[in-house]
Amino acid sequence: MASIHEIYQLYLECNYTVCTDTRKIEPNSLFFALKGDNFNANVFARQALEGGAKWAIIDEPEFEIVGRTILVDNCLKTLQNLANHHRHQLNIPFIGIGGSNGKTTTKELVHSVLSQQYKTYSTPGNYNNHIGVPLTILGIHPDTEMAVIELGANRIGDIEELCQIAEPNFGLITNIGKEHLEGFGSLEGVAKAESELYYHLLKSESLAFVNKDDEWLTRMSKRLTKVYGYSCKIPTEESFFKLIHDFPTIEFEFENLKINSTLTGSYNFENIMAAVSIGQYFKIPLELIKKGIESYVPKNKRSQIITKGNTLIFLDAYNANPSSMEKALENFSRFDFPVKIALLGDMFEMGEHAQHEHELIYKYALSLNLDHLFVAGEHFKKQALANNKPGFDTAEEINEQLKHLDLEHAAIFIKGSRGMAMENSVKGVIEF
């Protein structure tokens, strides 16, 4: 069996290029034959090599190809160990970002701010799990000056595992909300899981950036020895912000400098405060921080505000949980449009809490007196029918309903878990 040091030399030969998908093989890359519930990539090792990979890491001897494959005990564990070994070669700030809501937006804002002055590498897309985090780390080249690593969790112990791989020496938890209740069990379970990042920072005597306006985070961070606080309520903190307005977009004052954002809502202002504070800590000039915030435009179906003629679309259909949906709905209700329409899709991974949480959100949406409320998915449909309102199975069925509405001068809010693909509710009706 090859050692991590030997595999690391192969990784360097492959110019820091690692692949796990034969459909996306890059020339001269290092291929890892990972296994999942429904696939075994050992079967595709030869295909990966024929497609351009230089080496293939496998863990089943029957797929060996002399001189082209490296046999290990476990491909996933080897990938994680290789990432950790590479991390040890990088003497740079590793900023770990966890939390229930806003991780990706915060990560992108932090990247936008830091990259104004430093060569910054951050988690691509949603590579925030036990496979994505090591792949992120292995994508970091030696000339990188800052690394921003998103840490996702579905159950207690996930963050601890990711911290063992990434070993962040700075950390941030965005908030504690009702995420993945199927795995966490309760809000307290969420807090316990996310606090694993704080525990890692405590053990390694590393610094946490903490939103002191958040009661959960303030309480959870009390044991930490190194804290950089930020707030828009407590002037004595290291970073103090003055919010001018968070609607329709965010404008605020920091160190007597006015900064505008394309984002909307108080929940996104929390993400912005985190990014600005990290920029300030790393001594980025204020004008560059301002540029980093103001140049950030959300994409990938996260917090996007899209204007098409006289129609406004609030597209936030990448993910959803009760906490994020309630905050986004509340913010949407403040938009002053002749017609307001909400299109909601089921929130996944709620477990035994699913019926109760969907009921709460549905009743809240009804209380906002929107002109139209269309919902899709098993749980929301059940709530709609119980209230003698229209409910549907899929986003495509909502799409058929919208074809009969006049959407001129309408504001449309779209949110649901990724599996619901709620963007399809307006596909062909409004092009964007």
N, C-alpha and C positions, 0 to 999 in steps of 0.2 A: 504493500500500500504506500502511495506517495504521501509525503509529509506536506503540511501547509506551506512550509518554506519552499518546497519544490514546486508546488502548484502556484505559489505566488510568482515564481520566476516565469512560469508559463503565461500567467496573467500579464506580466510586464511585456513578454514577447508579443502578446496580443494587443499591446498598446491600450490597456485599461478598458477593453471592450468585451463585455460579457453578454451572452444571449441565453434565453431559456425557451424560445419559441422558434421552431423551424420555419415558420412563415415570415419571420423577421430577422433572418440570419444576416449578419454583417460580415464582410470579408475579413479573414484573419482573426476571427473572434474566438473566445473561449466559451464553449457550449456546455451548459449544465443540464443533465437529463433528470429533471425533477418529476416527482410523482404527485398525482392528485387523486381525488375520489374516482374520477372517470378517465384517467389517462396515465400512461407510463411512458415518459419521454425516452427511456432507454431504447425503446423500439425505433425511435427516430434518430438515434445517434449517427448512423451511417448517412442518413439523409441530410443531417446538419453538416457533416463533413463534406459531402458532395456539393452542398449549397454554399460552401465558402469558409466554414469554421476551420480554424487551424488545429484545435484540440477539442475533444469531447470528454467531459467528466461523467462517468457512469458508475452505477453501484450494483449492476448485475453482470457477472462474468461472461454469460453466454453472448453478450453483445460487444465483446472486446474486438478491436481491430488493431492488430500489432502496429505499434509506432504512431497511432493516431488517437487512442483512447487512454484515459487514466482511470483505473479502478479504485474506488473509495468505498468505505462502509455505508455512507449515507450522503447522497448528493446535496440535500437541503442543509444538513448540518455542516457540510464542507463549505457550501456557499456562505453560510453565516460566519463560520470561523475565518474564512478568507477575507470577508468584509471587515471583521474585527481586526485582523492582522493588518489590513491596509489602513484602517483608521489609526492604528498605532504609529504609522509612518507619517501621519499628517498632524503636525504641531500647529493647529489653527483652531479658532473658536468653532465648536460644534453646538449649534443652538437647536435643542429639541423642543418641538411644539406639540403639545397634547391638548385635550379638552373635548367637550361634547359638541360644540357648534363653532363654526368659523375657523377651523384649523387651516383649511386650504387657502381661504381668503387672507388670513393673517400671514401664512407662509409666503404668499405671493406679494403682499404688501411689504413684509420684511425684506424679501429679495429685492424688490424695487428700490427700497431705501438704501440697503447696504451696497447694492451694485452701482450706486452713484459714485462710490469711492473705492470699493474693493471688488476684486474678482470673486464673484459669489456663485456658489452652486447650491441648488435647492431641489427638494424632492420633485421629480417630474410627475405630473398628473396626480393620481391618488396612490402612488407607491408607498403606502404607509403601514404595511403589515409585515409579517415574518419573512416574506419573500421580497416585497418591495423595498424595505429599508436596507437590506444588504445590497440589493441591486443599485439603489441610490448611492450608497457609500462607494461601491466599486466603480461608479461613474465619475468619481472625483479625481481630477488630474492634479499632479503635484504643484502646479502653479496657482491653485485655488487658494484664496485668502480667507474665505468665510464659507461655512457649510450650514445650511438650514434644513433640518430633518423633521418631517412630519411623522408623528407617532400615533397610529390608530389603535383602537382596542375594541374587542367584542365581548371580552370577559376579563375577570380578575386574573392578573398574572401576565397579560399581554404586554403592558407597558414595561414591566420589569424585564421581560425577555428582550424587548427591543432596546432597552437601555444597556443591557449587557452586550449587545451587538454594537450599538452606536456610541456608547459612552459619552453622551453629551456633557460638555463642561459649562453650558448655560441652558436654562430651561424656561418654558412658559406654558402655563395652562390657561386656555382662553376663558373657560367657564365650566360649570357643572350643570348639566341639564338631563332631560329624560331621553337618553340615547340607549339603544341596544338593551332595553329592559329585559328581553328574553335571556340575555347572558348575564346581566348585572343584577337583576332581581328587583332593584329599588334605586332611588336616587342616592341613598347612602352607599349602595354597592358601586354606583358610578363614581362617587367621590373617593371611595377606597381604591378603585382601580386607577383613576387618574392620579391619585396622590403617590403612586409608585414612582412617578417622575420626580416629585419633591423628595421622596426618600432617597432616590439615587443621588440627587444633588446634595442632600444632607451628608450622606456617607462620603462623597467625593469632595466635600467642602467647596462646592461650586455654587454659582450665583443663579438665583431665580428672579425673573421679572414678574412682578405681582400687581394685578389690578386691585388697589386698595379700596375701590368702590364696591367690590364684590365680597359679600359677607362669607360665602363659602371659601373663597380663595384666601381671604385674610385669616380666617380661622385655621385653615389647613397649613398655612405657611408659617405659623407661629414658632415652630421648632427650628426653622431654617436659620443658619448663621449668616448667610449672605443673601440679602434681598435688595432689589432695586425696585422701589414702588412707583406707581404712576396713578394719577387720579384726576378727576375733574371736580372733586368735592372737597378734597383735603389739601389745602395750599402748602402744607409743610413737606409733602412728598418730593422725591427727587425730580419727577416730571409732573408738572401741573398744567392742566389744559382748561381752556375756557370755551365751552361749546356755544356757538352763536346760534346755529340751528342744525337739526339733523333731517330736515324735510323741506323741499323734495330731495335735495342732496345735502351733504354734510359740509358745513363751514365752521371752522374753529380757529381759535387763537392760541398760539404756543410761543412763549418767549417774545411776546409783542409782535409776532408775525402771523398774519392771516393766511390760512391754508384752506383750499377748497378741494373737495373730492367728488368723483363721479358716483360714489356709493351713497346709499340712503339708509336712514334708520339708526337708532341708538345702539343697536347690537353691532352694526358695522363700525360705529364710532369707537367702540371698545377695541375692535381689531386694529383700527388706525392708531389709537393711543399706544398700543403695544409696539407697533412698528416704529413709531416716532421715538418712543423711549429707548428702544434698542439702538436706533440710529444715534440718539444723543449719547448713550453710554459709550458707543464706539467712536465718539468724537467726529461724527460727520457734520460738516457745516450746515447751519439751519437752511440756507438756500437750497442745498442739495437734498436735504430731507423733504423740503417743500416740493421740489421737483419730483422726487420719488413717489410721494403721495399723489400729487396732482396728475402724474402721467399714468397712474395705474387705472386700467379699464377692465372691469370684470368680464370673464368669458366662460365658456364651457358650462353654460346653463346654471351658473352660480351668481345670484344677486345682480343679474343683468337687467338694465332698464333699456328697452328698445322702443324707439319711436318710428312708426310707420304711418306717414301722413298725419291724420288726426287721431290715430290710435296709439295708445301707450300700452306696452307689454312689460309686465314685471315677471321675468323668467327666472325661477329659482327651483328648477326641476331636477337637480342632480341628486339631492338627498333631502330627507325630512325626518324630523322627530317632533314630539309634542311641543318641546320648548322653542325650537326654531320656527315651527309653523305658527304658533301663537304670536310670537314677536313680529314675524313678517306680515301676518294678517293685520295686526294692529297698526303697523306702519302703512300698509296699503289702504286701510280705511280712511286715512287722512288725506289721500289724494283727492283733489277737487275736480272731478270729471262728471259730465252729464250722466254717464252710464258706467257702473262699476260691476265687473264680473269676476268671480273667483272660481277657478278650476282646481279642485283638490283631488289628489290621489292618495291611496292608502299609505300609511307609515309602517314599514316593515320591522321585523325583529322586536316586536312588542311583547311577545309571549302571552302570558295570562293577563297582562295589562291591556291588551289590544282593544277589547270592547270598551272598557272604561275610558281610555285615552281618546279613542276616536269619537266617543259620545261627547266628551268635554270639548274637543276641538269643533265638532259639528255644531253644537249648541252655541259656542262662541261665535262661529262664523255667521250663524243665523242672527245673532244679536247685533251684528254690524249693519243690518238693514241694507245689504247689497242688492243691486237690481236683479242679479242672477247668481245663483250658487249651483254649480254642477259638480258632482263628486263621482269618483270611480274607484272600484276595488271592493272586495268582499265586505270589509268593515264599514267603510263610509256609505256604501250602498244600503246596508242594513239600517244605518242611522237615518238616512234620507227617507227610506220607505216607512220607517216608524213615525216619521214626522209628516207623512203624506207629501213628500217632496220627491223630485226626480233623482234617481240614483242609477248608476251604470256600472258595468263590469270593467270596461276598458276606456282608455283615453280616446280611442277611435270612435266609440259610441258618442262621446261628448262632441267630437268633431262634427258628427252629423247634425247635432243640435245647433251648433254655432252657425252652420250654413244657412239657417233660417232666421238669423238675427242680423240687425243692422249694427255693425261694429264701428261705424263712423262715430268719432268723439267718445269712444269707449276706452276705459282702462281695464286691462285684463291681468289678473294675478294667477300665476301657474306654479303649483308646488306639489311635490309628492316624492316618494322614494324612487330611486333609480329604476327599479324593476317595473314601475308603472309607466315609464316613458311618457310623462305628461305633456312633453312638448308636442307629441303627436295630436293632442287635442286641438291645436290650431294649424296643423300642417295642411297646406293647400287652401286654407281659409285666409290666413295671413302669412305671407312669405317673409322670412328674415334669415 
